[in-house]
């Protein structure tokens, strides 16, 4: 971690191995070849471990952004050499704790969720949480994000979290009554989760190797943008679900306000780990073509402050520096961005889509 007396770290100057690249001449979401260059020379300014400079194109058909050329499936692991540190904290981390009300009124959040899920017994808890939820839409949206907008589970309902990391959400899913399992490509994360007694399978999309028609819910948080074939990945999610089962997907938004503001420094780009960035219409279309129905966009909660701070750190080369409070102007900008995203989820820093496998 750099301090104020050291030069900021820079992305490696070396190139990606030439035999580890593949061309992507058409959009991996809609197959349209018509495109425009969006970013000519992206670098890894977050973890500083992925060599090379990367071109991102914007599809003129569906609006998605995608890398061309991009790492091959065999070499993409080079981009994860210094990826997330996988914790072994046995208690689940609730995303809403990062919000203003979440820090000050966790009993409100817990009361709301305890009312939603009869198996949940979070403390401290206030009964007012459930009754006053319509008066605090931001807090309610963040609480719903904590539980991924899932319905209350039936008896023996099973959930699969794809890309589960160290299993944080598996602990939350178990707390609200699901029989939770994870699928994780990273062996370090898999080992950390299994050491905590969680059920985690080693593997990834699009070929999971898991039996079809097994799960009542499949969730993917910040996963679909990492896969080489997102259409095949969504089709696999449909196969894994029981008829009527729920799909939940969260991914960075190519049309985010922060992307327009920060350009190549926006946190959601994360080259070359993020191979494709969806727009709202493209994600809804891809899910529909995979066979999902009853699709809807969900509010993401007040996440703009985190994206603004992270993007500023990328722009200034201080991605790993901590302890600098955001400026008042940035805090006000984040509030405005959150409000616009609340009114129109297509403008949020992330997209959340929920849908179902048809009953027949």
N, C-alpha and C positions, 0 to 999 in steps of 0.2 A: 504494500500500500504506500503510495507516494506521500510525502509531506510537502509543506509549503516551500521547502528549500531544495527540492529536487525537481528535475525536469519531468514533465508528464510522460508516461509511457506511450509508445507509438506502436501501431500495428506492424508486424514483421514486414521487412522490406522484400524478403524473398518471394518468389513466385510459387504458385501451386504447381505440383508436379504435372508436367504437360501430358503425361499418359494417364493422369487421374481426372481429366476433364471430359465432359460430354456436351455436345451441342443440344440446344433446346430451341429450335427455330420457330416453333409455334407455341401458343399458350397451352400449358398443361391442364387448364381447366375447361376451355371451350374449343381448343384446337385451331383457333383463328391464327393465321400467319401475319395478318396486318398488325403492325405495332409501331410504337415510337420509343426512342431512347429516353428513359426517365432519369437515370443516374449513370454516368459513364465510368466512374472510378470509386466505387464503394470499398471501404476497408473495415476490418474488424476493430472498431474503436471501443469495444465493450470488454471482452476478455483478452484481447491482444494476443491471441494464440493462433489464429487462422491466417496463413500467408496469402498473398495475392491481392489484386484489385479486381473488382467485379462490376460487370455491366448489368443493370436492371432495365428491362423493357416494360412498357405498359401496353397491354393488349387493347387494340381498338375495337374489339368485339365486346368483351365483358368488363374491361377496365382493370383486370388483375395486373399485378406486377410480378415479374419472374426473372430469374437470372439466366443469362446465356452468354458464354458457356457456364456450366455449373459443375460442382464436384460429382463424380460418379458415386453410386452406392457403395462401391468398394473402398473409396478414399474419403468419404464424408467424415469419418471418424477423426481425421486430422483437425477438423474444425472444433472439436470438443475436448481438446487436450486440457484446457483450464476452465471447463464449464462449471456449472453450479456445484458448490460444496453440499453434499448430501448429509443433512443432519440426522441425528438419532434421537431427537426429542420425542418422548413418548406421548406428550400431550399435543392435541391438534392445535394448529395455528389458524385463527379465524381472521379472514381477510378484513372484515369490518372493524377489527380492532385498530386498524390504521386510520379510520375515519374520525371526524371530530366527535360525533355522538357515540361512536363505538368505544372511544377511549374514556369518555366521561359517563356514559350510561349503558354499560354492558348489560345491566339488568333489563333494560328495555329490549335490546336485541334478543336476549335469552328468553324473555317472556313471550315475545312474538313467535320465536321458533318453537318453544315448548308447546305453544298452542297449536302450531301447525303439525307437529310430529309427536304423537302420544308416547313414543319410546324415549324421547329426549328429556333429560332432566338437568339442563344446564343451570348452574348457580353462579352468581346471584341472579334472581329472576323477579320481574315485576309483572303482575297481571295487566298493568296498563299498556305494556308493550303491544299486545295483540289488539287492544281496543283502540289505541291511538295511532296505529300504523298508517291510516290514510292521511294523517296530518304531517307525517315526516317521510315523504316519498323517497328522498335520497337514502335515508337510513334503512328504510324498508327494502329498497333495491339492493343495497349492499348486503343486508341480511339474506335476501334471496340468492344473491351471488354466492354466499358462503355455502349454501346447500344446493347450488347449481340448479335452482328452479325445479327441483325434483318433486314429484308427487309423493304423498305419504305412502310408504311401502305396504303391500299386502304380506300375508304370512309367507315366510321363506323367500321373499323377493331377493333376487340376486343382481348385483351391480358390478360392472367392469369399468375401471378407470384406466384408459390407455395412456401410456406415458406418465405413470403414477409417481415417478421420482422416488422419494424416500417413504411414500405412503401417507402423506399428511391428509389428503382428502379421503383415503380409505378409512381413517379413524373417525372422520366426521360422518361418513356414510354409515359406518357401523353404529355410531351414536344415534342416528335418526332411524335405525331399524333395518338397514339393508345387510344382507350377507355380501360383504364387499371383497372383491378380488382386484388385483392390478396386473397390468402388462407393462413391462419396462425393458427397453433395449439396453440400457446401461447396466453392466454387471455390478458396478459399485453401488448404484442406487438400489438394485434388486437385493443385494446382500444386506444393505442397511435396513431395508423394509422387512425382509425375512427375519432379521435378528430381533425385530420387535414383535414377532409372532404374527405378522401379516401374511396373507396369501398373495404372492406376487409371482407371475410367470415371466420367464425370460423370453423376450421376443418383441416384435414390433409390426407395424403396418407396412405393406398391405396384406401380407400372408401371416396371420397370427398363429395358425395351427390349432386354434381352439374350436370346440364343437359349436355348430350353428344352432340357432334357436334356443340359446341357453339363458340369456340375461334379460331382466326386466328393464334395465337401464344401462346405457353405454355412454361414458363421458370422455371428452377430449379437451383438456385445457392447455392451450399453447402447444399443440401437436401437429395439426393438419398442415401448418405452414412449413414444417420440417420434412415432409414426405415427398418423394419424387413423383408419385402417381396419386394425387389426391382423389381422383375419381374412383380408382380401384379401392383406395382406402375407405371411402364412404360406402361403397358397395359391400365391403367386408363388414363394416359396422352394421349394416342392414342385416347381413347374414347371421351375425352373432345374436341379434335381438330376437326375443319371442314376438309373435304377432301382438301388436298393440304396445310394444316396448318403446321406451323413451330414448331419444338421442339428444345429447347436449354438447355443443361445440363452442369453444371460445378461441378467437384468433385475432391478431392485429388487423387493423382496418386500413387498406390502401387509401381510402378517402378520409382518413382522420384529419382533424383540424391541426394536430401537432405535426403531421407529415407536411402539410402545406406551410407550416410555420418554420420548421427546422430543416426541411429538405433532406439531404444525405445524412444529416446528423440525427434524424429522428430515431428514437429508441426501438420502434417497432420493426425497423428494417433488418437489423442484426445479420449482415452478410458474413459468410455464405451459409450460415445455419438455416436462415429462412429462405427457402427456395422459391416460394410463391406467396404473395399477399393478396387476399381476397378483397373485393368490394362486397357490400351487402347483397346486391342483386346477384352477383356471381355465386356467392355462397348459397343463397336460397335456390338458385338454379341448379347448382351442382347437387345439392341434397335432393331436390325434386327428381333430377335425372337418375339418381341412385335408387329412387323408389320410396323416399320418405314423404309423408303427408302431414297435414296440420302444422305446417311450419310457421314459426313466428320469430321475430327479432325481439330480444329482451333488453331492457335498460341495463347498463353495465355498472352503475354506481359511480361515485366520485373518485375516479382514478386519474384524472387529468394532471393533478399536482405531481404524482409520481412520474408520469411520462414527461412532464415539463422539466422536472429536476434531472431525470436521467438523460434527457436529450441535451440539456445544457452542459452536463458533465462530458458527454461525448464530444460536443462542439469545442469545449475547452481542453480536452485531453485529460480530464480528471475523473474518469469513470469510477475509479476505486477510492476517491477521496470522500471522507465522511465528515460530518460535523458542521457544515456550512449551512446556516438556515436560509430558506428561500427568501428572495426579496418580496416586499409587499406587492409590487407590480406583478410578480409571478403568481402569488397567491390569488390576487384578484383575477388574473387571466385564467387560472385554473377553475375558479368558480364560474366564470362566464362560459368556459368551454364545457364544463359539466352540465350547466343549464341547457346549452344548445343540444348536447347529446341526449339529455333527458327528454327534450321535446322531439328530437329526431335521432333515434339510435343509429341511423346510417352515417352520422357525423362523429360518432364516438371514437376514442382511441383504439377500442377493440370492438369486435362484433361477437354477439352471443346469439346463437340460433338453437331453438328447441323444436323437435319434431317427433314423429312416431312412425314405427313400422306399421303398415296397414294390417288390419285384422285378417284380411283375406286377400 
